[in-house]
Amino acid sequence: MTSILITGNMGYVGPRVVAHLRHLYPGARLIGLDTGFFAAAILPGQALPECLLDVQYFHDIRQPLGLILSGVDAVIHLAAISNDPMGNSYEEVTAAINHQATIRLAREAKLAGVSHFVFASSCSVYGLAEEDARTEQSGVNPLTAYARSKVACEQGLKELASGTFVVTCLRFATACGASPRLRLDLVLNDFVASAVSARKIEILSNGMPWRPLIALDDMARACDWALTRKASPGGEFLIVNAGSDAWNYQVHELASVVAELVPQTRVEISRNAAPDNRSYRVDFSLFRSLAPHHQPAASLQQVIANLRNLLESSGFNDANFRSSGLMRLNMLTKLVAQGELTKNLEWRSRKRLTG
């Protein structure tokens, strides 16, 4: 690969993907494209991740890309309204950004001669699945606007795939771990932040829901595989669960491991809490067979330790972090309240500049 476009590179996952690609392909032209909602969400002491890129575009994915795609060999599409709380608050915008803009981007990319399109889908499409671990052939049960947008994208991308436009939909497990642009609205990250700041983890359910997890660096490894895979044996269009069978955990198990690694942390379970319908285990055997050299390599303990070290080295001690800008919905809400973003999540300053 000589030229790779990474959309949504200024989010939580993007910096780790960019770092991984730069390490693997030092001579490649790496291009970032992001609207910049979370550009300022850099932890103290962290280097600007975009320094590893050749070009950074600030661009709303809902707008045509034009010459940005010229000469691009592959696209890693991370840009999205990226979790359930944001999707619930901005349901129409989620459909516009996550679904409609994704399909338009893929059409433009195909016309521009892009050979590989990697789409960051999600295991959340399985919703509530109390039976056996979900495979790619299992029925989907999207419970939120975010999950529904991922299903719609997969369906639309299937129609565009061809021998010269290989599409891979990576149904990622729940992301976790350290990043220069940290998010704490993810289950494991929340637990580590709670342990570091308050030495207490409150599980806002009975602790029994299942969650498959994947470390950021292992997401980057999966993206690299999808960038370079041939149409055979997976096919011109492929949906694959990306993660590891060993990383299917119940929520209370995650809390217990965090408490072991952050001394003097106690775990409190809300036994009377409303049931969490987002409970599913996932079968990753197809990914294991297709990508044997790109399998997850991180351990849960190391991911927790790295995140703990990042928080402590940055001076993090905010026990009320759920009200902070490290929660993505809070950041959007603040930008809208300040008049920087419209209710459709468009930058007002850019609207003025473009008339």
N, C-alpha and C positions, 0 to 999 in steps of 0.2 A: 504494500500500500504506500503510495507516494503522497496522497492528499486526503485527509480525513476531516470531515465536518462533525463537530460535537455540539448538538443543540442542548440548551439547558446546562451548559458547562459551569455556570456560576451558582449552581445550587449546592446541595449536600453531596450528591454522588459524583458530580462532574469533576471536581478537583482531583479525586483519586483516580478516575478513569484517565484524565489527561496525564497525570504523573506516570501512570503505568504505560500508556502509549508512548510517551516521550522516552521512557527508559528502553522500551522494546524497539522503537523506530526513531533513533536519534536524528536521522536525515529526512524524516517525513515532514510534510507541511501540515501542521495541526491548526485547525481553524475553529474558534469558538463562536457560538451565536447564542445570545441570551438577552432577554428584555431588561434584566438588571433589578428585579424586585428585591433580591437578597444580596446584592453586590456588597453592601456595607456590613454584612453579618460575618465579619472576620474576627476570630478570637484574637485577643492580645498576643503579640509575639509571633504570629503566623505570617509567613511570606505570602505575597499575593500569588495565588495559583496561576493566574493568567500569564505570568512571566514565562511559563513553559510553552506558551502558544506562539505561533508565528503571526497570527492575526486574531483580533477579537472584534466581533460585530455586536453592537447593541441594537437589537432588532426584535420587533413583536412577531412571533411565529404566525400570527393570524394574517400577516401581510405577505404578499409574494416575495420570494427571495431574489428573483432576477439573476444578476451576474454573480451573486454570492456562490452559486453552485457550479460556476464555470471551472472545469478542470478537476472537480472533486471526484475521487474514486469511490468513497464510501461515506455513509452517514450513520452516526450513532445518535438516535433520537431519544434524548432524556427529557426534553422540555415538557412540562405538564403542570397543571394544578395538582399537587403531589400528595394529598392525603384526604381522608374522609371529612374532617372538620372543615377544610377549605372547600371541598366539593359540595358539602351540605349548605354552606353559606353562599356559595357562588355557583349554583347548579347550572344555570344557562352558560355562564362563562366557562365552566368546566367542559361542557359539551363543545363549545366553540374552540377552545384551545386544545383540549386533549383529543377530541375526535376529528372535528371538521378540519382544523389546521393540520393535523397529522396526515390526513389523506391528501390534502392539497400539496403538502410538502413532498410526500412520496411521489405524487404524479409529476411534480416539477423535477424531482431528482431523477426519475426514470427518463424523462425527456432530455435532461442534461447529460445523460450517459453514465450516471452513477451505477456501479455494478452491484454493490451490497448495501442493503438498508437494514439496520439493526434497531428494533423497536423495543423499548423498555416497557414490557407489560408487567403483570402482577399476579401472584398467586391469590390475591384477594378476590379474583373472579370466582373462586370456589365458594365464597361466603360461608354458610353454615353447612358443614359436612361431617356428621358424627360417625359415618361408617368408615370403610377402609380408606387408606391414604389415596388422595386424588391423583389420577394419572391424566395425561393429555387427552385421553378418550372419555374421561368422566364429564358429566354434564356440568355446566357452569351455573352459579346461583349468585349473581352480583347483587349485593344488598345496598350499595351506595352509588351516588353519581360518579365517583371516581372509578369504582369497579365496572360500572356499566360502560363508561367511556373506553376502558381497556378492551372490553369485549367487542364493542362497535369498531374499534380500530383494527383489531385482528380480522374481523370479517371484511372490512374494506380493503385491507392490505392484501388479502388473499387474491382478490381480483386483479391486482397489479403485478403480482410476481410473474417472472418469466425466466427463461434461460439466461438472459442478460441482465436481469434485475432480481437478484437473490434476496429474499426477505426472510429475516429471522425474528420471531417474536419471543423474547426471553421472558417467561413468566417468573419474575424474580420472587424469591421469598422476601420477608420483611428485612429491609436494610438495617445495619447496625454498625457502630464503630466510630473511630475518630476521623474527623475531617476538618480542614481549615474553616469551612463554613458549616458549623455544627448545627444539627437539629436535635432537639430534645423531646419532640413530639413523636417518638418511636419507643416501643416498649422497653427494649433493653437500655437504650440511652437514658430514658426517663429513670429507670431503676438506679443506674450508675450515678446520675446527677443527684438523685435523692440521697443516696448513700454518702456521697462526697460532701454534700452541703448540710445534711441534717442527720446523718447516721440513722436514717429511718426510711423504709420502703413501705408505702401504702399500696396494696393491690386493690384496685377499684372493681373487683369482681370476686368470685369465689376461688380464683386462682386456677381453675381447672381447664379453661380454654387452651387449645393447642395453637401454637404459632411456629411456622417454619421461619428460620432466620438465615441471613447470609451477610457475611462481612463485606465491607466496601471493596477491599482489594480483590476479593473473589468475584464480585460483580464485574470488576474491570477485566479479570481473566476471562470471564464468560463473553464479554463484549469483544475481546480480542479474537477469541475462537470464531464468533459469529461474523466478524469482519472478513475472515480469510477462508471460511469453509466453502467447499465446493457444493454445487447443487445436489450431488449424489454423495452419500446415501440419504441425507435428510429430506431432500426435495427442494424445488425452487421456492416453495413456501413452507416454513416450518414453525410450529408452535412447540416450545419445549420448556418444561419446568426447570428453572435454573437454581440450583442449590444442592444440598446434601441431605440424604436420609438421616444422618447422624445429628442434623441441626433442627429436627422436629422436637420442640420442647413445649411442655405445659408452662403457663405463666408462673406458677408458684416455683417451678424448678429454676427458672431464670433468676427469680428473686433470691433464692437460696444460694446460688452460685455467687451472685454479686455480694451477698452478705458475708460469704466466706472470704472474699478477696478484699473487702473494705472493712477493716476491723471495727468492732463495736457497733455494727449496723444491725438493727432489729427489723423484722418483717411483720407487718400487720395486714391481715386478710379481712376484707369486708364480707363476712359470711352472708350478710343479708342484702348484699348489693344485687341490682337487677342483672339477670344473666347476660353475658356477652355473646351475641349471636355470631361473631366473627371467630369461629373455631373450626380449624381444619388441619389435617395432616396431609403432606404432599409426598408423592413418590417421584424421586429424581433419577430413576434407573435409565430412562431414555437419554438424559443428559450425560450420564455416566458412560453409556455405550458410545455415544456420538463424539464426545469430547474428553477422551481419557487423559489427555495431557493438559487439560485446562480445568481440572477439578478443584473444588474449594480446598484450600490448604491451611486456613486459619483455624486455631482452636478457640473455643468460647472463652477460656480463661485468659488467653493472650489478648483477645479483642477487648475484654473488660479491663484488663490491666493497662492497655494502651489508652483507652478512653479515660480511665481514672487519672493516669499520668498527664494527659492533655489538659483535663479540667484543673488539676492541682497546679500545674505549671503556669496556667493562665490566671491563677488567682481566683478561680470560680468558688463562690461561697453563698450563692443566692438560693436560699431554701424556698423562695417564692418564684422560682424560674418559670413556672407554668403561666405566669403573667408577663413574662419577658419576651423580647424579640427573638429568643431562641426557639420559640414556638411559631411556626410559619404563619398560622392564621393571625396571631397577634401582630406580626410585622405588616401583613396586608391591611389589617384593620387600621393600624396607625397611619399608614400611607394614605389610605382613603380619607381618614378623619382630618389629616393635615392638608387635604386638597391636592396632594401630589398625584394620586391616582383617581380616575373616575370610578363609578360603581361597576363599570365594565372592565375594570383593571387595565385601563389605558393611561399612559403618562400624559398629564395635561400639558406639560412643557413641550412634548413632542408634537401634540396636536396643534399647539400654537406655531411651532416652527414650520410645520408642514401646511399650515393654513386651515 
